[in-house]
Amino acid sequence: MATETMKMTISLPKTLATFAEEMARERRVSRSRVVSMCLEDEKRRQETELMKEGYLVMAKEYSEFAQLGEELASEILPAWK
């Protein structure tokens, strides 16, 4: 399945442009592909960070829920402790 593309014109500091050229040459891909790969990596990193934050929030909520459940159970079933 082909990916839809969009043309963009960007300006880069010379050092980054040179680095992109070197990466493209080493990997035998176009400069556009190098930029795409870098952006894909950053997107994946940000998504991973968001998931990590979400999991931490969920873990805290589940922990609080479990603690509440334990407190209620000990009130209802005194031998639970």
Secondary structure, 3 states (H helix, E strand, C coil): CCCCCCCCCCCCCHHHHHHHHHHHHHHCCCHHHHHHHHHHHHHHHHHHHHHHHHHHHHHHHHHHHHHHHHHHHHHHCHHHC
